[in-house]
C-alpha cells in the first residue's frame, strides 16, 4: 500500500473531509511558524547587523549577516536526511513535532543572545549556532510537511491541497514582515537597533509551542508495515531513484534561486540598490507577498488541470525571459507602486513552481523513502543555490558587478526549463509505487 488514506476508515464522508482539512491546517500551522522563524532573521537583519558585525560599511554588515543566513542553509541537507529518515521510519507526525520544537529553541536563542559589544566574537558565533539549528529544523520540515500534505490530499486535487504548504511558507514571511512593520510604527530606529529586533524572535519561539500542540493530534499517513521495512528511510534505497533525485535537484536549483531573489533579497535590493526607505520597502514587500500567498491555491488547482510538467515548463520559460528585465527595472525605481507591480509580476512567475513544489517531488518517490527523497534532494539544491542567493548578489554588488547576478538567475531558470521538459507527468501517473 502506498499511502494510508483518511478515507480508509469507516466514517461518514463529511467527517473525513473535516479531518482532512484539519490535518492540512494543523500541518500548515507548524510550517508557518517554522518559516516565520527562519525568515524573520532576514527581514530584521537591517537592524541587528551592527550589533553582531561592527563596521562602517552597511554593505559589509549585510554581507556578514547574509553569510550567516547562507550557513543556515548548509544544515538543510543534514536536516533533510535526519528528519526524512525519522519520517519514513517512525512516521511523519513524529518528524514534524521534533522539527518545530528545534526551531523554537533556535529562535529563543537568538532572542536572548548578547551582542558583540557585550561578549565580543562569541556573539556572532552564538548567532551562527542558532541559525545552524534553525537550518537543520527547516531542512527536515520541508520534506516531511510536503510529503504529509500530499498524502493527506484527495487524489485529483493534490496540487490544490499541497499548495497550502507554500501558502504557509509565504504566510510566515508575511507575518514576519507584518511584525516588523508594527515595530517600525511603534519604535524608533534607534530602539529597533538597540533591542526591538529581539521581539520577533521571541514571538516565533512562543508560536512554535502552539504549533507543537496542534501537531500532536495529526493523523499518521505512512502505513506501519511500510515504515517497518528494512529499506525504509535509507540512502541505499533512495539511490535506486537517481533520475528522480536529479530531476528534483535540477528544477529546485532554478526555482529556489528565483524565489529567494524576489522574496528575502528583494527587501535589501530595494533599500541597498534602489535607495528606498526601509519602511517603504517593507510595505511594498508585504503587499506583494500577500498577493503571492493568495495566488498559491489558484496555481495549485491549475496544475491539477494542465499537469505539473506543464506548470514547471511555464515557470522556467517565463523566469528565463523575465529575470533580467525585472531586476534592471527595479534597480532605479523610486515609485513604490511601480516596485509593487514589478515584484508581484516576478512572484506570479514563481507561483507556477511554488504552488506544486512539494507535491511534484512527493509524487516522484515511493512511500518508504518519500520524505527522505523530497527533503534531501530539495535541501541540497536549496542550500547551494537558494541559501547563497543573498550572499552572491551582495558579493557581486561589492565587486561592482551587480548586473551579473540577474544573468546567473536566468541561466539557472533555463536549466530548470530543460529539466522540466524531460520529467514525467506526475499528476496523471500518480505516486511512484512502493518498492518500484
C-alpha angles and dihedrals in degrees: 000000000000101000135011100231126210088229092064090081115088097242132121116283094241089055090049091052092048090052090047092052091045090051091051092048094046093049090044094051091059090045090053092052092047093053094041089057092046098047099040086074091062095045094047094044091096088065106036099038093090091051092061105023111038111202141138091229116077092200090055091051091050090046090056093048090046088053090056089045090053091047089060088059091055088067092055096085089052089049091047090053098043098042092038088057091047092049095048095041104034105018142279093260095058092048093051093049093052093047095053091047090054091050089052091056093048093051093046089051092055091046092060105028114124120241131250090261090058104042105006120217091359088074098065088038091058090044088054092049091052091050091050090055090049091048090052090050096048091044088060096038098059099055096041097045092044090052094045095048093049092048095049092048126100114259109256091028100060092114092055097045095041091051087075088074089070091038085066095038089056090036088060089055092046092051090047091052092044091053089049091050091052091050091047089053097050102031131057122240089254092053092048091053093044102048113325093091089068094065097074091053092051090050090051093052091052093047091053090062090057091049090050090056092050093049093054090078098047119131113242112239100185113089114241093227091055092048091053094056112113092235095052112124095358128139089221091062092042092056089063086073100057095146092056091047093051092045093053091045092050100052094035090058093058095035096050094045092050091044096052092043092059097037121032098016095042095073090056091043091056092049102035100036109021092038095233121158113261093239092050091048090051091052092050093048093047092053092046094048092050090056089045092051094049091048095061100082090046093054091040091054089046090058089056087060104037099027135253093263092055091049091051093049091051090051093049095049095046093045091050092051100038108040099082096043093046097048092042091052092047092050094077101022119132102169111089091206091055090048090050091053095049095045092046089052090055091047093051088053092054090046089078085066105031096050091061099025094113102036096046090057094043091053090059097062135057120244098260093062102017099112091042093047094048096041102042100043091045093046095052094051092041093051094050100042109014099041093047095049096098094041094050092045093050093043091053089047091053087051090050090245098110096138090060090070092065090056091048089057090046093054093051090048090053090052090050088054092055092047092050091050091057098044125101120253101257099180093068099033092047126203121351105254121251115273093007 
